[in-house]
């Protein structure tokens, strides 16, 4: 079964798959500017996806923080957590 170019690029970027195949693709990138652009585009796409994931995680953490530390329902939890940071 033949591996698609997209799959080969992903294997290269994630350092997975056959080493010989990755080295061959790296050599092809050096001589093929269109292929180099495709790889660069894929790198940028992964970076955008990672940044989006980080931002969403921060938003979720902030929401949980707000719920736990502003809702009187969780006062005992608040005291317990804050007690870990008090000087003894």
C-alpha positions in Angstrom: 0.0 0.0 0.0 1.4 3.4 -1.0 1.5 6.1 1.6 0.1 9.5 0.5 2.2 12.6 0.5 0.3 14.1 3.3 0.9 11.0 5.4 4.6 11.1 4.6 4.8 14.8 5.6 3.0 14.0 8.9 5.4 11.1 9.6 8.3 13.4 8.9 7.0 16.2 11.2 6.1 13.8 14.0 9.3 11.8 13.5 7.4 8.6 13.0 7.4 5.8 10.5 10.4 4.5 8.5 13.6 6.5 8.9 14.7 5.8 5.3 11.4 7.2 4.0 11.7 10.3 6.2 15.3 10.9 5.0 14.2 10.5 1.4 11.4 13.0 1.9 13.9 15.5 3.5 16.1 15.1 0.5 13.2 15.7 -1.9 12.3 18.8 0.1 15.7 20.3 -0.5 15.3 20.1 -4.3 11.6 20.7 -4.6 10.4 24.1 -3.6 6.7 23.2 -4.0 7.2 20.3 -1.7 9.1 22.5 0.8 6.1 24.9 0.7 3.7 22.1 1.5 5.8 21.0 4.4 6.0 24.6 5.7 2.2 25.0 5.3 1.7 21.8 7.3 4.1 23.0 10.1 2.2 26.3 10.3 -1.2 24.4 10.4 0.0 22.3 13.3 1.3 25.4 15.1 -2.1 27.1 14.8 -3.9 24.0 16.0 -1.6 23.7 19.0 -2.0 27.4 19.9 -5.8 27.1 19.6 -5.8 24.0 21.9 -3.7 25.9 24.5 -6.0 28.9 24.3 -9.1 26.7 24.8 -7.5 24.8 27.7 -6.6 28.1 29.4 -10.2 29.3 28.9 -11.5 26.1 30.4 -9.1 26.3 33.4 -10.2 29.9 34.0 -13.8 29.0 33.9 -13.3 26.2 36.5 -11.2 28.5 38.6 -14.0 31.1 38.5 -16.6 28.6 39.4 -14.6 27.1 42.3 -13.4 30.4 43.8 -16.4 32.6 43.3 -19.3 30.3 44.2 -20.1 30.1 47.9 -21.2 26.5 47.3 -17.5 25.6 47.3 -16.3 27.6 50.3 -14.9 24.5 52.1 -12.9 23.6 49.0 -11.7 27.2 48.7 -10.4 27.2 52.3 -8.7 23.9 51.9 -6.8 25.0 48.8 -5.9 28.4 50.3 -4.6 26.7 53.4 -1.9 25.0 51.3 -0.5 28.4 50.5 -0.6 30.0 53.9 2.7 30.5 55.8 2.9 28.2 58.8 
